[in-house]
Every structure is written in C-alpha cells, then in structure tokens.
C-alpha cells in the first residue's frame, strides 16, 4: 500500500490542477467573447496562453532532469496561484481589460508548461515504485485526468453563470495551491538520472547540450516523429474547436456558458470509461488498430454534427461516443513514448515531445477566429472537420506507425518495470 501512495498523490495533484485548468479554458474564452464579441480576440487570448505554454514546456525539460520533477511542479503550481488569482482580483475592481488580461494569460502558460511536464516525467518512476505495467498507470492517470476535466467542465458552466467568468477563476487558483501542497507532502523526492555524460572537453553538458540531445533522440525515432506530426495537427484543430468554433456556435444558437460546460463534461465523462478500460486491458490491446479507430471516432463527427445543426440530443450522443473513444488515446500514446526513452533522457525528451505535439495549439484559436471571419461558421466547421479526418487517416498510410506494436531496446527503468512494448506522448 505504501508503494501506491506516491501514485495516489500524483493522481490527486493532477485531478486538482486539471479540473482548475478546465475551468479556466472555459472561463477565459467566454470572458473575452462576452466582453468583446470578437472571435479573433478570443482566439488571440487562447494563443497568448498556449504559445508560452509550449515553449516553456520544451525548454523546461533539462531543468526537470537537473533540478527534479517534484521541485519544478511545486514551484510552478505555487506561482500559478498568484498569476491566476490576479484575474478575479482585477475583475472585482473593474479594471480587467483585454490588454491587461493578455500578460496574465501569458504568465499562466509559462508556469503551466513546466508544471505539466514535471508531473508527466514522474510517471515512470512512480510506476516502478508501484510495480505495475506502464499501460496500467498511464490508463489510470488518463481516467483520472478525464474525471478532473469532467468535474471542471461541469462546474465551470454553472459557476460562470452564477458569479461570472472572472470571479470563477478563484477556484482555479485554489486548485493550484492544493496541487502544490499534495505534491510537496505526498510524493517522495525522485532521484535525478545519474547518467551525466562528460563532454570531450571534460566538462558536464550545458543546458543547450541537453536540449540538443533531446532533439537528436526524438528526431531519430520515426515512430515518435510520426506521432508528433499527427497529434500536432489534430491539436491545432481541437483548439480551434474548443476555443472559438464551439463557443461561437453556442452563442449564435442562443445558449450560454452552461451548455458549453455541459458539452465538455459529456465528452470528458464518457472518456473516463474508455481510459478505465485501457487501464485494465491496455497491455493486451492491438495498439495501432485501437489508436486509429479511436482517433477517427473522436474527431470528424464532432464537427459534422455542428455543421448540419443536428438536434442537441444527437450532438450530445456524438460527443459521448467521441469522448469514449478518446479515452483510449492517451494511455496508448503515453505508453509508447515512455517505453522508447532511456531514463536519463526522460524529463527533456518527454517535455520536448509533448511541446512539439502542442506546437500548433497556440494558433488554433486564431485559425478558428480567422476562418469564421472570412468564410463563416458553417464552412469553418466543415473545413476543420475534413482536415481532422485527413490527419486521422495517416496511420493507415504511413509505415512508421507500424512501430507502435514492436518492442524496442531501451535503457532499464527499474527492477519492477515491464518494458515489452514501445510508447509516446500525451495529447
């Protein structure tokens, strides 16, 4: 039981931070959209958070390997309390404008990136402590993430409607504070990787050397390169959908933030079941087949239902199916990447891999806003949906994806960890 406590602590910390983050991903776009009525400004605000998030996540990898994942997570979550807490404070005094909000959103992204990367980098060590296969740990973590997203989304719509989007972020600040406390008290200090190769000059590698080493490793793995390309494109389209297309569709249909929260909650809630199944039988599933089918169900149908103005009942049913399918994605992707990366490179490569997968997200809101402004909401939804469909068909066309189901040679991660299969990244 003692071996399982760090995993429970990590799960609790992720539940807290992710539920709060889900609230902010609904509250901030709604705040801007309701105040300005501009899809472009709404997309710009989303970009101002995600661009620094991606850069900080990529650049923070060597710090995780050098300083330690636990310490980075605590520092960043504690600082996030201040950054997020300033939004409701300024809103209370009626001085919160878009020019004031943008730097705060930028700071949120800078802090969230290393924090999320640090929590992800803890997973292999915690799996080794619990003596369970990575599929089980990543599947359970994914189920918990989905539960946190469901709770955050369901509560966000009601809370925003009750006290407004600005004041609702007080809850987000509180969740960051609680997450930092849980990590500090519930997770033991993880040993940093002992492998610090000495350069030909006799000096330890520099920070830039660490980044180059991560890039060389990632670039040389065809499976990871293919995943990064596919997931980056789908993440761009998902961000356009979540940050702009869906909120504008809801507003134009005469609904409020409660419906937006309910739709996110249905998707995330259904994904819990998929992630739970993946946690139980993940190590026995044919990875590539499940991954491809899940992506096909998760993407295009969501856009199509909005294009045809389907009844809300059909929209919710489609979201439930898409959410269930999406629950299988992160356990498979996380398993692939963790299995392929040697332990001394875990922090920097997982951070860079995830950052590259997120690299196009900052532009998703801008793409969505620009498309609506130029070709209209319906055409924008259809175009994004077709692009999503094309991206999710790539595993059937690219040979590099066949490496999903092949064992790879990797540095040992611990005496109890099963490394029979190859692994990859969080979406």
C-alpha positions in Angstrom: 0.0 0.0 0.0 2.9 2.3 0.9 4.3 1.9 -2.7 1.0 3.1 -4.1 0.8 6.3 -2.1 3.0 8.4 -4.5 0.8 7.4 -7.4 -2.3 8.4 -5.4 -0.7 11.7 -4.6 0.2 12.4 -8.2 -3.3 11.4 -9.3 -4.8 13.8 -6.7 -2.4 16.6 -7.8 -3.3 16.1 -11.4 -7.0 16.0 -10.6 -6.8 19.3 -8.8 -4.7 21.2 -11.3 -6.5 19.8 -14.4 -10.0 20.5 -13.0 -9.0 24.0 -12.4 -7.4 24.4 -15.8 -10.5 23.0 -17.4 -12.5 25.7 -15.7 -10.1 28.4 -17.0 -10.2 27.1 -20.5 -14.0 27.7 -20.5 -14.0 30.9 -18.4 -11.3 32.9 -20.2 -12.6 32.5 -23.8 -16.1 33.2 -22.6 -14.9 36.3 -20.7 -13.3 37.7 -23.8 -16.1 36.6 -26.2 -18.9 38.1 -24.0 -16.9 41.3 -23.4 -15.8 42.0 -26.9 -18.0 39.8 -29.2 -14.9 39.2 -31.3 -13.9 35.6 -32.3 -10.5 36.9 -33.4 -9.7 38.4 -29.9 -11.0 35.2 -28.3 -8.5 33.3 -30.4 -5.7 35.7 -29.7 -6.2 35.3 -26.0 -6.1 31.5 -26.3 -2.8 31.9 -28.3 -1.3 34.1 -25.6 -1.6 31.3 -23.1 -0.7 28.3 -25.3 2.3 29.8 -27.1 4.3 30.3 -23.9 3.0 27.0 -22.5 4.5 25.1 -25.4 7.8 27.0 -25.3 8.2 26.7 -21.6 7.4 23.0 -21.7 10.0 22.4 -24.3 12.7 24.5 -22.7 11.9 23.3 -19.2 12.9 19.6 -19.9 16.6 19.9 -18.9 15.6 21.8 -15.7 13.4 18.8 -14.8 16.3 16.4 -15.3 18.7 18.7 -13.4 16.6 20.1 -10.5 14.0 17.3 -10.2 10.4 17.0 -11.3 8.9 17.3 -7.8 10.6 20.7 -7.2 9.6 22.1 -10.5 6.0 21.1 -10.1 5.8 22.7 -6.6 7.4 26.0 -7.7 5.3 26.4 -10.8 2.0 25.5 -9.2 2.7 27.9 -6.3 3.5 30.7 -8.7 0.3 29.9 -10.7 -1.8 30.7 -7.7 -0.6 34.3 -8.0 -0.9 34.6 -11.8 -4.4 33.1 -11.9 -5.6 34.9 -8.7 -4.9 38.3 -10.2 -7.6 37.9 -12.8 -10.6 37.8 -10.3 -8.9 40.5 -8.2 -8.7 42.9 -11.2 -12.1 41.9 -12.3 -13.5 42.8 -8.9 -12.2 46.3 -9.2 -13.5 46.6 -12.8 -10.0 47.2 -14.3 -9.7 43.9 -16.2 -9.5 44.7 -19.9 -8.1 42.6 -22.8 -4.7 44.4 -22.8 -4.5 43.7 -19.0 -5.6 40.1 -19.3 -3.2 39.1 -22.0 0.0 39.4 -19.9 -1.7 37.4 -17.1 -2.7 34.7 -19.6 0.9 34.7 -20.9 2.2 34.1 -17.4 -0.3 31.3 -16.8 1.1 29.5 -19.9 4.7 30.0 -18.9 4.0 28.4 -15.5 1.7 25.6 -16.6 4.1 24.2 -19.2 6.9 23.1 -16.9 4.4 22.0 -14.2 2.6 19.7 -16.5 5.9 18.3 -18.0 7.2 17.7 -14.5 4.1 15.7 -13.4 4.4 13.7 -16.6 8.1 13.0 -16.0 7.2 11.4 -12.6 5.1 8.7 -14.2 7.8 6.1 -15.0 9.4 6.3 -11.5 6.0 6.1 -9.8 5.1 3.1 -12.0 8.3 1.4 -10.9 7.5 2.1 -7.2 4.1 0.6 -7.6 5.5 -2.4 -9.6 2.8 -2.3 -12.3 3.0 -2.0 -16.2 3.1 1.4 -17.6 -0.2 0.9 -19.5 -2.0 0.4 -16.2 -0.5 3.5 -14.7 -1.0 5.7 -17.8 -4.5 4.3 -18.3 -5.4 5.1 -14.7 -3.8 8.5 -14.9 -5.8 9.2 -18.1 -9.1 8.2 -16.4 -8.3 10.5 -13.6 -7.5 13.3 -16.0 -10.8 12.8 -17.7 -12.6 12.8 -14.4 -10.9 16.0 -13.5 -11.9 17.5 -16.8 -15.5 16.4 -16.4 -15.8 17.8 -12.9 -14.1 21.1 -14.0 -16.2 21.5 -17.1 -19.5 20.6 -15.4 -18.8 23.0 -12.5 -17.4 25.7 -14.8 -20.6 26.4 -16.7 -22.7 26.7 -13.6 -20.1 28.7 -11.8 -19.5 31.1 -14.6 -23.3 31.6 -15.0 -23.5 32.2 -11.2 -20.6 34.6 -10.4 -19.2 35.4 -13.8 -16.1 34.1 -15.7 -13.6 36.4 -14.0 -14.6 35.5 -10.4 -14.8 31.8 -11.3 -11.0 31.7 -11.7 -10.7 32.0 -7.9 -11.5 28.3 -7.9 -8.6 27.7 -10.4 -6.2 29.5 -8.1 -7.3 27.4 -5.2 -6.8 24.1 -7.1 -3.2 25.1 -8.0 -2.5 25.8 -4.3 -3.9 22.4 -3.3 -1.9 20.6 -6.1 1.4 22.1 -4.9 0.6 21.0 -1.3 -0.2 17.5 -2.4 3.0 17.1 -4.4 5.1 18.5 -1.6 3.7 16.2 1.1 2.7 13.0 -0.9 5.4 12.3 -3.4 8.9 11.3 -2.3 11.9 13.1 -3.8 12.7 11.3 -7.1 16.3 10.5 -7.8 17.6 12.5 -10.7 19.1 10.4 -13.5 22.7 9.7 -12.7 23.9 9.5 -16.3 25.6 12.9 -17.0 28.0 12.1 -19.8 31.1 14.2 -19.8 31.7 16.2 -23.0 35.1 15.8 -24.9 36.3 19.0 -23.2 36.0 17.3 -19.8 33.0 19.5 -18.8 29.5 18.5 -18.0 27.0 19.1 -20.8 25.5 22.6 -20.9 21.8 23.3 -20.8 21.9 23.8 -24.6 23.6 20.4 -25.0 20.8 18.8 -23.1 18.3 20.3 -25.4 20.3 19.2 -28.5 20.5 15.6 -27.1 16.7 15.5 -26.6 16.2 16.8 -30.1 18.6 14.3 -31.7 16.9 11.4 -29.9 13.4 12.5 -30.8 14.3 13.2 -34.4 15.9 9.8 -34.8 12.8 7.9 -33.8 10.5 7.5 -36.7 7.5 6.4 -34.6 7.7 9.5 -32.4 8.2 11.8 -35.3 5.0 10.5 -37.0 3.1 10.8 -33.8 4.2 14.4 -33.2 3.2 15.4 -36.7 -0.3 13.8 -36.5 -1.0 14.9 -32.9 0.2 18.5 -33.6 -2.3 18.8 -36.5 -5.2 17.4 -34.5 -4.4 19.5 -31.5 -4.5 22.6 -33.7 -8.0 21.7 -34.9 -9.1 20.7 -31.4 -8.0 24.1 -30.1 -9.9 25.9 -32.9 -13.0 23.8 -32.0 -12.8 24.3 -28.2 -11.6 27.9 -28.0 -13.6 29.5 -30.8 -15.8 27.4 -33.0 -17.9 25.7 -30.3 -18.4 28.8 -28.2 -19.5 30.9 -31.2 -21.8 28.1 -32.3 -23.4 28.0 -28.8 -23.7 31.8 -28.7 -25.2 32.0 -32.1 -27.7 29.3 -31.2 -28.9 31.5 -28.2 -27.4 29.4 -25.4 -25.0 30.3 -22.6 -21.9 29.0 -20.9 -23.9 26.3 -19.1 -24.3 24.5 -22.4 -20.6 24.9 -23.2 -19.7 23.4 -19.8 -22.2 20.5 -20.2 -20.8 19.6 -23.6 -17.3 19.5 -22.3 -18.5 17.4 -19.4 -20.2 14.8 -21.5 -17.1 14.4 -23.7 -14.8 14.1 -20.8 -17.2 12.0 -18.7 -17.5 9.4 -21.5 -13.8 9.4 -21.9 -13.4 8.1 -18.3 -14.9 4.8 -19.3 -12.5 4.5 -22.3 -9.5 5.3 -20.2 -10.6 2.9 -17.5 -10.9 0.1 -20.0 -7.5 1.0 -21.4 -6.0 0.8 -17.9 -7.4 -2.7 -17.3 -6.6 -4.3 -20.7 -4.2 -1.8 -22.3 -1.3 -4.2 -22.4 -3.3 -6.7 -24.4 -4.8 -4.3 -26.9 -3.5 -4.1 -30.5 -2.2 -0.6 -30.2 -2.3 0.7 -33.8 -5.8 -0.5 -34.6 -7.3 0.9 -31.4 -5.4 4.2 -31.8 -6.6 4.7 -35.4 -10.2 3.8 -34.8 -10.3 5.9 -31.6 -9.0 8.9 -33.5 -11.5 8.5 -36.3 -14.4 8.4 -33.8 -13.0 11.3 -31.8 -12.5 13.9 -34.5 -14.6 14.4 -37.6 -18.1 13.5 -36.2 -18.0 16.3 -33.6 -17.5 18.9 -36.3 -20.1 17.3 -38.6 -22.9 17.5 -36.0 -22.4 21.3 -35.7 -22.3 21.8 -39.5 -25.7 20.2 -40.0 -27.2 21.9 -36.9 -28.2 18.5 -35.5 -30.6 18.4 -32.5 -28.8 18.8 -29.2 -29.6 15.2 -28.3 -27.7 14.0 -31.4 -24.8 16.4 -30.6 -24.6 15.0 -27.0 -24.7 11.4 -28.3 -21.9 12.1 -30.7 -19.8 13.8 -28.0 -20.3 10.8 -25.8 -19.1 8.4 -28.5 -16.2 10.6 -29.3 -15.3 11.0 -25.7 -15.3 7.3 -25.0 -13.0 6.7 -28.0 -10.7 9.5 -26.9 -10.2 7.7 -23.6 -8.0 5.1 -25.3 -5.6 7.6 -26.9 -3.5 9.0 -24.0 -2.8 5.6 -22.4 -1.5 4.3 -25.8 0.5 7.4 -26.6 2.0 7.7 -23.1 2.9 4.1 -23.1 4.7 4.4 -26.5 6.8 7.4 -25.5 7.8 6.2 -22.0 8.9 2.8 -23.3 11.1 4.3 -26.1 13.0 6.8 -24.0 16.0 5.9 -21.8 15.7 7.0 -18.2 18.5 9.7 -18.2 16.6 11.5 -21.0 13.0 11.2 -19.6 12.5 14.8 -18.5 13.9 16.6 -21.5 12.6 14.2 -24.2 9.1 13.8 -22.8 8.9 17.6 -22.4 10.1 18.3 -25.9 7.9 15.6 -27.4 4.8 17.0 -25.7 5.8 20.5 -26.5 6.1 19.6 -30.2 2.7 17.9 -30.1 1.3 21.2 -28.7 3.3 23.4 -31.0 0.3 24.3 -33.2 -2.2 24.7 -30.4 -1.4 28.4 -29.9 -2.6 29.1 -33.4 -5.8 27.1 -33.2 -7.9 29.9 -31.8 -6.5 32.3 -34.4 -7.3 29.9 -37.1 -10.8 29.3 -35.9 -11.4 33.1 -35.5 -10.0 33.9 -38.9 -12.0 31.2 -40.6 -15.2 32.4 -39.1 -14.5 36.0 -40.1 -13.7 35.0 -43.7 -15.9 32.1 -44.7 -18.5 31.9 -41.9 -19.0 29.5 -39.0 -20.6 26.6 -41.0 -17.8 26.5 -43.6 -15.1 26.9 -41.0 -16.5 23.9 -39.1 -16.7 21.7 -42.2 -13.1 22.7 -43.3 -11.7 21.9 -39.9 -13.6 18.6 -39.7 -12.3 17.4 -43.1 -8.7 18.4 -42.2 -9.2 16.4 -38.9 -10.4 13.4 -40.9 -7.4 13.5 -43.2 -5.0 13.7 -40.3 -6.6 10.7 -38.5 -6.2 8.6 -41.6 -2.4 9.0 -41.6 -1.7 5.8 -39.5 -3.2 3.8 -42.4 -0.8 5.4 -44.9 2.5 5.9 -43.1 4.7 2.8 -42.5 6.4 4.4 -39.4 3.2 3.9 -37.4 3.8 0.2 -37.6 6.4 0.6 -34.8 3.5 1.0 -32.3 3.4 -2.7 -31.8 7.1 -3.6 -32.0 9.3 -4.0 -28.9 12.3 -1.6 -28.7 15.6 -1.6 -26.9 15.5 0.9 -24.1 17.6 1.7 -21.0 16.2 -0.1 -18.0 13.9 2.0 -15.8 13.9 -0.1 -12.6 13.7 -3.6 -11.4 9.9 -3.9 -11.5 9.0 -2.1 -14.7 7.9 -4.2 -17.7 9.3 -2.8 -21.0 7.8 -5.2 -23.5 6.1 -2.6 -25.8 7.0 0.7 -27.4 5.5 4.0 -26.2 4.6 8.0 -26.9 3.0 11.3 -25.7 0.1 13.0 -24.1 -2.3 14.6 -26.5 
